[in-house]
Amino acid sequence: MTGLAARLQAIIDGVQPLDSAAMAAARERHKKLTKPPGSLGRLEDLSVQLAGISGSARPRMERKAVIIAAADHGVAAAGVSAYPQAVTGQMVANFLAGGAAINVLARRAGARVVVVDFGVATPLAPAEGLVSRSLGAGTMNLADGPAMSREEALTAILAGVDVFDAQHAQGLDLVAAGDMGIANTTAASAVVAALTGVPVHEVTGQGTGLDAATWRHKVAVIEQSLERNAPDPADAVDVLAKVGGFEIAGIAGILLAAARARVPFVLDGFIASAGALAAVRLCPAARDYIIPSHRSVERGHRAVFEALAMEPLFDLRMRLGEGTGAAMAMQIIEDAACILDEMATFAEAGVSEATD
């Protein structure tokens, strides 16, 4: 085992089961709050999960961050996107200037935005809010061969771990990972198809708005990449290396680090979900630290939720990525925690409980 692999295994080994005592205490507190049992539905379920993740019967979700993982993809050269590759760097600049959808929604949620360059092709000048962990000017073209080496995939995962750890050191109760990268839906579809065995055409959507002919070409490119590279579905690192992306691997690392630190990970759209699925295949215990936000219109998102046995909180027909759905969900998640912590009990409020 290489040093990189050994470090990753140590992180995986550090992920513990949810705290059953904290969850039991949260359930008991819900029984005493001034409401009929179960009347707040999934908010109650969420609060119990938060208790199990944090180890506190009355968790608080006040310090929040959206980490946007950005990188380019060599497969963009195969004509699978409606936008030129230069848009990746341009959108990173927009994030840093505070002008993107995620900036608006993160401000609403009270979450800080951190942008990580995992491998953007356009050179990026140092800027406040930008973290450089670049592995190069994008991956190789996965249609022609592996997107990256196994060492690069491990390095990208561990870079995601390091980025999370640095944010956690600043204070962090709730984290989400967003994405930016032209052609990243192609890589994500390839990763999901490889890990789930679902046919490519069932996990490949229109991405940034492809017409029917270009969509068929995109499906063919992904099928070609899977046939040529033969990623091992039992080895998530191999899948990420052969058909993934630097940012997708980085997102996997962010989830693993969040689970190790007992911080809830809010799952965003399809790209982030591909990274999360890879992380869960590496570390099944990490699944319990995920809170799914929304169902994207990207058709592959359904396959991920089926593989993870999860149901998202909402479906607003979104497909932007960036962490937008996760940022919206953060407000719901914080509501769930506040209900558990701040709501009065029957005894405190002087309200009669239900009779048997």
C-alpha positions, -999 to 999 in steps of 0.1 A, spaced: 0 0 0 14 34 -10 16 63 14 -14 80 -3 -35 48 0 -25 43 36 -35 78 45 -68 74 28 -74 41 46 -67 58 79 -93 84 72 -118 57 62 -111 38 94 -117 70 114 -154 72 103 -175 60 132 -212 49 134 -237 75 144 -241 81 182 -270 60 192 -273 75 227 -276 110 213 -302 99 188 -322 81 215 -321 113 237 -333 134 207 -362 110 201 -372 112 238 -370 150 237 -393 151 207 -419 131 227 -419 159 253 -422 189 229 -455 208 224 -467 190 193 -484 157 184 -457 130 180 -444 129 144 -463 160 134 -432 177 120 -424 148 98 -389 148 82 -378 177 103 -380 154 133 -361 127 114 -334 152 104 -329 164 139 -324 129 152 -299 123 124 -281 155 133 -279 144 169 -264 111 158 -239 128 135 -228 154 160 -230 133 192 -251 160 208 -288 154 218 -294 191 210 -271 200 180 -267 234 166 -260 241 129 -249 277 130 -215 276 112 -220 266 76 -198 264 45 -203 256 8 -171 243 -7 -171 247 -45 -148 222 -62 -137 234 -96 -118 216 -124 -117 211 -161 -121 179 -181 -102 167 -212 -133 151 -225 -146 186 -233 -126 183 -265 -150 155 -276 -178 180 -280 -200 169 -251 -209 203 -238 -228 233 -251 -203 257 -235 -165 263 -241 -140 252 -215 -131 288 -207 -164 291 -189 -150 271 -159 -124 298 -151 -149 326 -159 -174 311 -134 -148 307 -108 -142 345 -111 -179 350 -108 -180 330 -76 -152 349 -61 -169 382 -70 -201 371 -53 -223 372 -84 -234 336 -90 -265 318 -79 -246 300 -52 -234 333 -37 -270 345 -34 -283 313 -18 -253 309 5 -258 344 18 -294 336 25 -283 305 43 -256 323 63 -229 300 48 -194 311 37 -184 302 2 -149 287 -5 -138 280 -41 -112 253 -46 -91 250 -78 -86 213 -82 -74 217 -118 -89 246 -138 -73 250 -172 -74 288 -170 -47 302 -148 -63 317 -117 -48 347 -98 -47 344 -60 -79 358 -45 -97 359 -12 -119 328 -10 -98 308 -35 -79 278 -24 -54 263 -49 -50 225 -49 -46 222 -86 -35 188 -100 -30 204 -135 -49 220 -163 -78 195 -162 -79 158 -167 -70 138 -198 -97 130 -223 -114 99 -208 -126 90 -243 -90 82 -253 -77 67 -221 -78 71 -183 -88 106 -171 -59 105 -146 -36 81 -128 -45 63 -97 -20 84 -78 -37 116 -91 -71 103 -80 -58 95 -45 -41 129 -44 -74 146 -54 -94 128 -27 -68 137 -1 -68 173 -13 -105 173 -6 -98 160 29 -73 188 35 -96 215 23 -124 203 46 -100 200 76 -89 236 71 -125 248 70 -133 227 101 -105 243 120 -122 277 114 -154 264 129 -179 243 110 -212 226 119 -226 219 84 -209 215 51 -219 212 14 -198 206 -17 -207 223 -50 -190 219 -84 -179 238 -114 -164 223 -145 -174 222 -182 -180 186 -193 -183 174 -157 -217 158 -163 -200 135 -188 -175 124 -162 -202 121 -135 -224 100 -157 -194 77 -165 -187 74 -128 -223 66 -119 -227 41 -147 -195 23 -137 -204 22 -100 -240 12 -104 -241 -8 -136 -270 12 -148 -269 17 -187 -252 49 -198 -282 63 -215 -302 60 -183 -277 81 -163 -268 107 -189 -288 139 -192 -287 170 -213 -261 187 -190 -259 224 -199 -287 220 -225 -277 197 -253 -299 189 -283 -309 153 -291 -281 147 -315 -254 160 -292 -269 140 -263 -266 108 -283 -230 117 -291 -224 123 -254 -238 88 -245 -216 73 -272 -185 90 -258 -192 77 -223 -199 42 -235 -166 43 -254 -147 55 -223 -161 27 -202 -153 1 -228 -118 14 -234 -108 21 -197 -127 -8 -181 -130 7 -146 -134 -18 -118 -168 -12 -101 -155 -28 -69 -127 -2 -67 -140 34 -65 -105 49 -67 -100 30 -100 -134 44 -113 -125 79 -103 -91 76 -119 -103 62 -152 -134 81 -159 -138 108 -131 -126 143 -125 -103 161 -101 -132 179 -85 -154 147 -83 -126 130 -64 -121 161 -43 -158 160 -33 -154 124 -23 -126 135 0 -147 163 15 -174 138 24 -150 114 40 -134 141 60 -167 155 71 -178 120 83 -146 115 102 -151 149 119 -188 141 126 -200 170 105 -232 166 84 -226 167 46 -254 183 26 -256 165 -8 -261 188 -38 -268 178 -74 -257 151 -98 -219 160 -99 -215 161 -62 -236 130 -59 -212 111 -81 -184 120 -58 -205 111 -27 -214 77 -42 -177 70 -48 -170 80 -12 -197 57 2 -183 28 -19 -150 34 -3 -165 39 32 -201 26 36 -203 42 71 -200 77 54 -236 73 40 -251 81 74 -234 115 74 -252 126 42 -283 147 41 -296 148 5 -309 182 -6 -327 180 -39 -334 158 -69 -318 172 -100 -334 169 -134 -302 152 -145 -316 116 -150 -286 100 -134 -294 116 -101 -322 90 -96 -298 62 -100 -275 77 -73 -304 80 -49 -315 44 -55 -279 32 -50 -277 52 -17 -313 43 -7 -321 79 0 -349 103 -7 -341 140 -13 -358 168 7 -373 185 -24 -375 186 -62 -375 221 -78 -364 209 -113 -329 224 -107 -298 213 -126 -273 241 -120 -250 225 -95 -226 249 -77 -241 238 -44 -273 257 -50 -297 230 -38 -276 222 -8 -275 258 2 -313 260 2 -315 228 22 -292 242 49 -320 265 60 -343 235 64 -316 215 83 -310 244 107 -347 246 112 -348 210 122 -320 215 148 -336 246 162 -369 229 167 -353 202 187 -332 226 208 -355 256 212 -391 244 213 -407 242 247 -417 210 263 -452 204 276 -440 209 312 -421 241 303 -451 256 285 -478 244 309 -496 226 281 -514 194 288 -502 163 271 -523 139 251 -543 114 272 -538 77 266 
